[in-house]
Amino acid sequence: MTQALLLGAGRGSRLDSERGTGPKWALEIAGQSLAQHLVNVLHLCDVTDITVARGPLGGTVATPSVVYLDIKSRNMLETLSQARGVIRDDVLVIYCDVILEPRVIRHLLDASGDVCVAIDDNWRSLFALRADDPEDIAESCVLDGGRIVEIGQPLLGRSPQHQYVGAIRFSKAFFDSAMTVYDELVAAFADRQWRNAATFTGAYMTDFLQELIDRGTPLTPVRHKGGWLEFDTPRDLSVARQLTRTPRPEIFDLTNMPTLPYVVSAGGVATRKSGHGPEVLLVGSGRDGEWRVPKGMLEPGEPLRSAAAREVREEAGVNVDVGDLVSIEEWSYVYGNRTWRERCYFFQMEPREDVVPTPDDEHEVAAWLPAEQAVGAMQYPEERRALERALTSSGYQGGATT
């Protein structure tokens, strides 16, 4: 699994007139905050373990399973160091003042390497809207032999071919090594000048990436054409809002973005063998057409498999072993005067014990139903589809459809 860490502790003083009292990432584009756009896209790409590192201005997104980490520093590199305790797996590190199309995230997830860095080959089209002279706000990004050899440095008269977009994927093993490098630099420089920053405590993320390059770490470029927007100034905000009215797909295609906040849930199709054939553990009212697969929302920071097992235990009173993922289903619903998009992960399961199922307060009955009866008794088509796929995966064909 891959986690995501969104770096949102900075203030964004150049956008003070736009952001009000909240953080910069609370600014809205097309009805959703910058951070909400990122969370939605990450969920669409099956990244469900998301932490927002936020600063003194606080802020939240609508999605309930997101974890918040309150950071004292507003510097991105120091924020990354302070957040190291939450990193358990490979991690996507993304600036909270950008929004990314799903294809950028998917390419980062699919790329090979300990440090994979998203870069834009079509940056001039975007930067021509952001500034009168695109190179006034550009930095270096030099490739050689399929590796990044320079990033984020002054141009000094050079014309860059690419631009860094504020998104990196670290392998877990290398992330730990990178934090060791960070600690060495803190000890050596503390409040002294370092690379392009007046002091190391104000160092830039790109300078740290350059340090890794100079120490021999290969940085893998993950190249795109467009697919991102950055928010540093009121002009950036104006550009983004103009793009929502007059699409420029070669720069950013808003039609690729989820339009609703996601709720992430997990559940499981538990099956067992009986003298009469396979049975399925379901909850509901006990009437045909009103049976459900046990499932529910993730708690903040909860892994998918843990959430799926917990929901079956809570809703049906049965401890289970979690097997393979058999289906990902989506649907929309209205709750609290807001429309939500739910994305649910259904797993194959087996009971650990032979106990009588016990329903929770939300359901009248929890029971083992014959598989053939269960398929026709489901309340919702998405859960029926998950049930059918689980039965097919376990080798049962009767009553299941393709």
DAKATA-V639631 format. One record per residue. N is the residue number from 1. RES is the residue in three letters. PHI is phi as a letter, one per 40 degrees, with the letter a starting at -180 (999 if undefined). Layout:
BEGIN
N;RES;PHI
N;RES;PHI
END
This chain:
BEGIN
1;MET;999
2;THR;b
3;GLN;c
4;ALA;b
5;LEU;b
6;LEU;c
7;LEU;c
8;GLY;b
9;ALA;c
10;GLY;c
11;ARG;c
12;GLY;g
13;SER;c
14;ARG;c
15;LEU;b
16;ASP;d
17;SER;c
18;GLU;b
19;ARG;c
20;GLY;g
21;THR;c
22;GLY;c
23;PRO;c
24;LYS;d
25;TRP;c
26;ALA;c
27;LEU;d
28;GLU;b
29;ILE;b
30;ALA;f
31;GLY;g
32;GLN;b
33;SER;c
34;LEU;d
35;ALA;c
36;GLN;c
37;HIS;d
38;LEU;c
39;VAL;c
40;ASN;d
41;VAL;c
42;LEU;c
43;HIS;c
44;LEU;d
45;CYS;c
46;ASP;g
47;VAL;c
48;THR;b
49;ASP;c
50;ILE;b
51;THR;b
52;VAL;b
53;ALA;c
54;ARG;b
55;GLY;b
56;PRO;c
57;LEU;c
58;GLY;g
59;GLY;h
60;THR;a
61;VAL;b
62;ALA;c
63;THR;c
64;PRO;c
65;SER;c
66;VAL;c
67;VAL;c
68;TYR;b
69;LEU;b
70;ASP;c
71;ILE;b
72;LYS;c
73;SER;c
74;ARG;b
75;ASN;c
76;MET;c
77;LEU;c
78;GLU;c
79;THR;d
80;LEU;d
81;SER;c
82;GLN;c
83;ALA;c
84;ARG;d
85;GLY;c
86;VAL;c
87;ILE;c
88;ARG;b
89;ASP;b
90;ASP;d
91;VAL;b
92;LEU;c
93;VAL;b
94;ILE;b
95;TYR;c
96;CYS;c
97;ASP;b
98;VAL;b
99;ILE;b
100;LEU;b
101;GLU;c
102;PRO;d
103;ARG;c
104;VAL;c
105;ILE;c
106;ARG;c
107;HIS;c
108;LEU;c
109;LEU;c
110;ASP;c
111;ALA;c
112;SER;b
113;GLY;i
114;ASP;c
115;VAL;b
116;CYS;b
117;VAL;b
118;ALA;c
119;ILE;b
120;ASP;b
121;ASP;c
122;ASN;b
123;TRP;c
124;ARG;c
125;SER;c
126;LEU;c
127;PHE;c
128;ALA;c
129;LEU;c
130;ARG;c
131;ALA;a
132;ASP;c
133;ASP;b
134;PRO;d
135;GLU;c
136;ASP;c
137;ILE;b
138;ALA;c
139;GLU;b
140;SER;c
141;CYS;a
142;VAL;b
143;LEU;b
144;ASP;a
145;GLY;g
146;GLY;g
147;ARG;b
148;ILE;c
149;VAL;b
150;GLU;a
151;ILE;a
152;GLY;g
153;GLN;b
154;PRO;d
155;LEU;c
156;LEU;f
157;GLY;g
158;ARG;c
159;SER;b
160;PRO;c
161;GLN;c
162;HIS;a
163;GLN;b
164;TYR;c
165;VAL;b
166;GLY;g
167;ALA;a
168;ILE;b
169;ARG;b
170;PHE;b
171;SER;c
172;LYS;c
173;ALA;c
174;PHE;c
175;PHE;d
176;ASP;c
177;SER;c
178;ALA;c
179;MET;c
180;THR;c
181;VAL;c
182;TYR;d
183;ASP;c
184;GLU;c
185;LEU;c
186;VAL;d
187;ALA;c
188;ALA;c
189;PHE;b
190;ALA;f
191;ASP;c
192;ARG;c
193;GLN;c
194;TRP;a
195;ARG;f
196;ASN;c
197;ALA;b
198;ALA;c
199;THR;b
200;PHE;c
201;THR;c
202;GLY;b
203;ALA;c
204;TYR;c
205;MET;d
206;THR;c
207;ASP;c
208;PHE;c
209;LEU;c
210;GLN;c
211;GLU;c
212;LEU;c
213;ILE;d
214;ASP;c
215;ARG;c
216;GLY;h
217;THR;c
218;PRO;c
219;LEU;b
220;THR;c
221;PRO;c
222;VAL;b
223;ARG;c
224;HIS;b
225;LYS;b
226;GLY;g
227;GLY;g
228;TRP;a
229;LEU;b
230;GLU;b
231;PHE;b
232;ASP;b
233;THR;b
234;PRO;d
235;ARG;c
236;ASP;d
237;LEU;c
238;SER;c
239;VAL;c
240;ALA;c
241;ARG;c
242;GLN;c
243;LEU;c
244;THR;c
245;ARG;c
246;THR;b
247;PRO;c
248;ARG;b
249;PRO;d
250;GLU;c
251;ILE;b
252;PHE;a
253;ASP;b
254;LEU;c
255;THR;c
256;ASN;c
257;MET;c
258;PRO;d
259;THR;c
260;LEU;b
261;PRO;c
262;TYR;c
263;VAL;b
264;VAL;b
265;SER;b
266;ALA;a
267;GLY;a
268;GLY;a
269;VAL;c
270;ALA;c
271;THR;b
272;ARG;a
273;LYS;c
274;SER;b
275;GLY;c
276;HIS;b
277;GLY;h
278;PRO;c
279;GLU;b
280;VAL;b
281;LEU;c
282;LEU;b
283;VAL;b
284;GLY;i
285;SER;c
286;GLY;g
287;ARG;b
288;ASP;d
289;GLY;g
290;GLU;b
291;TRP;c
292;ARG;b
293;VAL;c
294;PRO;d
295;LYS;a
296;GLY;a
297;MET;c
298;LEU;c
299;GLU;c
300;PRO;d
301;GLY;g
302;GLU;c
303;PRO;c
304;LEU;d
305;ARG;c
306;SER;c
307;ALA;c
308;ALA;c
309;ALA;c
310;ARG;c
311;GLU;c
312;VAL;c
313;ARG;c
314;GLU;c
315;GLU;c
316;ALA;b
317;GLY;g
318;VAL;b
319;ASN;c
320;VAL;b
321;ASP;c
322;VAL;c
323;GLY;b
324;ASP;c
325;LEU;c
326;VAL;b
327;SER;a
328;ILE;b
329;GLU;b
330;GLU;b
331;TRP;a
332;SER;b
333;TYR;a
334;VAL;b
335;TYR;a
336;GLY;f
337;ASN;g
338;ARG;b
339;THR;c
340;TRP;b
341;ARG;b
342;GLU;c
343;ARG;b
344;CYS;b
345;TYR;b
346;PHE;b
347;PHE;b
348;GLN;c
349;MET;a
350;GLU;b
351;PRO;c
352;ARG;c
353;GLU;a
354;ASP;b
355;VAL;b
356;VAL;c
357;PRO;d
358;THR;b
359;PRO;c
360;ASP;c
361;ASP;c
362;GLU;c
363;HIS;b
364;GLU;c
365;VAL;a
366;ALA;b
367;ALA;a
368;TRP;c
369;LEU;b
370;PRO;d
371;ALA;d
372;GLU;c
373;GLN;c
374;ALA;c
375;VAL;d
376;GLY;c
377;ALA;b
378;MET;c
379;GLN;c
380;TYR;b
381;PRO;c
382;GLU;c
383;GLU;c
384;ARG;c
385;ARG;c
386;ALA;c
387;LEU;c
388;GLU;c
389;ARG;c
390;ALA;c
391;LEU;c
392;THR;c
393;SER;c
394;SER;c
395;GLY;g
396;TYR;c
397;GLN;b
398;GLY;c
399;GLY;g
400;ALA;c
401;THR;b
402;THR;b
END
